[in-house]
Structure formats: structure tokens, C-alpha cells
Amino acid sequence: MSEARQPSESELHAYADGRVDPEQKAAIDAWLAAHPDEAERIETYRRFGEGLRQVYDPVLEEPVPSRLMRSAGARRRWVSVAIAATWLAIGIALGVAAGWQLHEWRGSQPVAMDTPAAMARRAAMAHITYSPEVRHPVEVGADQEQHLVTWLSKRLGTKVRAPRLDEAGMTLVGGRLLPGESGPVAHFMYQTPAGRRITLYVRAEPRGHRETAFRYSRENNVGVFYWIDRDCGYALASADLSKDELLRIATLIYKQLES
Amino acid sequence: MNEAERLVELIPRLRRYARALVGDRATADDLVQDTLERAWAKLHLYRRGTDLRAWLFTVMHNVHVNRVRAARATDPLEEEMPELAQRAAQGDSLLVRDLDRAISRLPDEQRAVLLLVTLEEMSYDAVARTLDIPIGTVMSRLSRAREKLRAMMLGQGATRLKVVK
């Protein structure tokens, strides 16, 4: 067997960065096996990458300081308008009667897409979309509740329950499956005898996500309490309950799902 | 998702890169802030369908270069870099903390290449486009940055590199 060709310096860096094709990799592996000093040098390079990610990746998890978001009010509004415009487009596509006012879209900071705050925003959007529906508010009605929760649990890959909210004067209308940022979402709807509706948005959380306390935000006239508990993230949305009423129901849900 | 939302989504990555590039948190966030402001102002120059991330990092790079230049103009004495750790060994975190100081001692242009390749995991081509340099220069800066780091880390005792395994 002939001596393996000496890789170029660039090839060695590409190797350390995992950017060589399998054939190249095999050739370089063979050469490094015969040159242990070089093998150690390249291994050190590779570990620098790991080390740097260890040091700096936590920055990705830090909340973005408000001063960055606040850096210019005009620009903030501009982003907000852009986001609102996207919503409007989606709203129209879905044939929603848009009774909400774009210029009131404020107070919600732009957020990365997969955060709890982003979940709250999507929950508000889902609420706006489905709660005015008269004929088709849900995909599967409460009369098939067992089927509904089995189906949704299967799709989310985690056990999902529809909490009982009789205590708050709310009965289950039913639920549906929604597309979420990182997977399917379960969406339950409840209403009072007078027809006031709330919706509960439930998504499976990736492992390792922290539990969070209740947080509240108002998104386009929709109040949302949201939290993460064990395997799931929850967002409870309502357009017409007060913040206190909504909190009472959120607490009720939290307790039931806890037990 | 439109550009405005994607810009916002990229903020955490800009912050990570800036932190590694300039070291302390406040200065890094200043850099991100300047970058965002400039990006918003120049968004009409961004060509749709091209790599927004590379474009944004280019903006950051230019802002950074200007800030460094301005700082030099007002303060001609280069700040002496603190000597590398003479701290007592403190287990696993030692390598990573020293790495953090060691990269701060690299020349700016080498550090930028190394960080874009390792933290951002950009392709060498994308790094070349982002920094507006030929790909050969990317490779030579990468090579020099790594060799310099290795020399610094070896200087402190070769055994410590094994810690991180």
C-alpha cells in the first residue's frame, strides 16, 4: 500500500471543522494515523471550536436586553408594522373578519421565534383566527373528547389533556391541531353559556427547557397568560376576559395538569 | 418570515459573536446596537433571496472596524493586554476561560475569521463574502489564528488542553 498523500493545510482545517466529504476524510484519517503529532495538532484545533462554543453559546440563551429592542422607537414601530402586516396577510388568507386594529399593535417586543413569548404571540393569533368562528370553531367537538385528546397526544408526542373548567363556568367546545414553530400544536376552545370564548394553546417543549412562572402579555387586544411546565408549553388566550379572570383560569388549568 | 423578523431573530447570534469579538458584555451590546441601527437604515440595500445572515455580519464587521478605528484615533496608546492566566488551576472551566482570554489576544482580523467558522459555523465561502476577502485569505487567517492559540495554550502547560475532552 502506498503512503497516503500529505493533505494541504487547508484540507486539515476543513477536516478539523468537519467539512470534508467521506472519501477525503478517509484519506486524511489514514495520513493522520501515520503522523501522530499532526493528529494531535488538528485535534487541538477541533477542541478550540468546542471550547469557544462552550464559552459563548450561553449568550444565545440570554434574554435580549430591552435597550437593543428599544434602540429606536421608530424602528420598533416599523418592525411591529411589518409583523402586523404579516398577520394581516395570514388573516385575510384565512378569511378572518379582521376587527382588530393594526395601529394598536404595540407593546409586544419582537422576539426570536421559538421562545415562550413567541408562543404567546402565536396563541393570540390562533385565538383571533378561530374564536370568532360560528360554524367551524373546532376540528373535533367536545362530544368526541376522548378521541380528541388521544389524537392530539399522539401528534404532539406527549400526553395532552383538556382541562375541566366547569368551575370557571367554561365548557369545552373542542379542539384542533395547528402547525407550530417547531412542531404540531394542540388548540382547545372553551366557552361560557353566553358564548365568551377562551383558547388554550399547548405545544410540546424540547427537553431541557426550563419551567417558567406565569407570564402575561397583551397581543393585539388579546390577553395571554403563558407558562412552561414539564413537557409542555401553555398559552391561555382571551379577547374579552379581564386579566384577573384569565389568571384565575390559568391557575385552575395549571393545578389540574399538575395533579 | 420577512427580513425585519429575521433580523430580530438573528439578534442572539449577533450578540454571541460580538461578545466573543470584543470581550465585555456592554461593549458587545453597543456593537450589536450600532449594527442593528445601521442594518435597519440600510435594509433597502439588502438583496432579497441572498444570505441575510452573511449580510448582517458584514454590517457588523464594518461597524466594528469603524469603532476600532475611532477608538484608536482618540486613544493612540494600545491598551496592554493582560498577561495570560497565572491563576491556580480550577478544574474543567480553566481551559474555556483561558480560551476566552487567549482569543482576545489574537489580531482582530484573525479572530473574526475563527469566530465565524467555529461559532457561526459559516462555510469558508460565506466567511470570504462576509468579510469581503479572498478565500485564500480566509484560510491563511484561520490557520494563523489556530496556530497562535495553540502556542498560547501550550505555553501555559500542554496538559490543560486535555481537560476538555
HADDOCK unambig.tbl for C-alpha pairs under 7 A between the chains (distance, minus, plus):
assign (segid A and resid 10 and name CA) (segid B and resid 139 and name CA) 6.20 0.50 0.50
assign (segid A and resid 45 and name CA) (segid B and resid 146 and name CA) 6.31 0.50 0.50
assign (segid A and resid 49 and name CA) (segid B and resid 118 and name CA) 5.16 0.50 0.50
assign (segid A and resid 51 and name CA) (segid B and resid 96 and name CA) 5.47 0.50 0.50
assign (segid A and resid 52 and name CA) (segid B and resid 119 and name CA) 6.96 0.50 0.50
assign (segid A and resid 53 and name CA) (segid B and resid 119 and name CA) 6.02 0.50 0.50
assign (segid A and resid 55 and name CA) (segid B and resid 96 and name CA) 6.10 0.50 0.50
assign (segid A and resid 56 and name CA) (segid B and resid 16 and name CA) 5.94 0.50 0.50
assign (segid A and resid 56 and name CA) (segid B and resid 20 and name CA) 6.75 0.50 0.50
assign (segid A and resid 57 and name CA) (segid B and resid 16 and name CA) 6.73 0.50 0.50
assign (segid A and resid 59 and name CA) (segid B and resid 15 and name CA) 6.88 0.50 0.50
assign (segid A and resid 59 and name CA) (segid B and resid 16 and name CA) 5.31 0.50 0.50
assign (segid A and resid 60 and name CA) (segid B and resid 12 and name CA) 4.97 0.50 0.50
assign (segid A and resid 60 and name CA) (segid B and resid 13 and name CA) 6.32 0.50 0.50
assign (segid A and resid 60 and name CA) (segid B and resid 16 and name CA) 6.21 0.50 0.50
assign (segid A and resid 64 and name CA) (segid B and resid 12 and name CA) 6.90 0.50 0.50
assign (segid A and resid 68 and name CA) (segid B and resid 33 and name CA) 5.57 0.50 0.50
assign (segid A and resid 71 and name CA) (segid B and resid 33 and name CA) 6.78 0.50 0.50
assign (segid A and resid 79 and name CA) (segid B and resid 4 and name CA) 5.93 0.50 0.50
assign (segid A and resid 82 and name CA) (segid B and resid 4 and name CA) 6.96 0.50 0.50
assign (segid A and resid 110 and name CA) (segid B and resid 8 and name CA) 6.50 0.50 0.50
assign (segid A and resid 111 and name CA) (segid B and resid 8 and name CA) 6.62 0.50 0.50
assign (segid A and resid 111 and name CA) (segid B and resid 9 and name CA) 6.68 0.50 0.50
assign (segid A and resid 112 and name CA) (segid B and resid 8 and name CA) 6.59 0.50 0.50
assign (segid A and resid 112 and name CA) (segid B and resid 9 and name CA) 4.52 0.50 0.50
assign (segid A and resid 113 and name CA) (segid B and resid 9 and name CA) 6.72 0.50 0.50
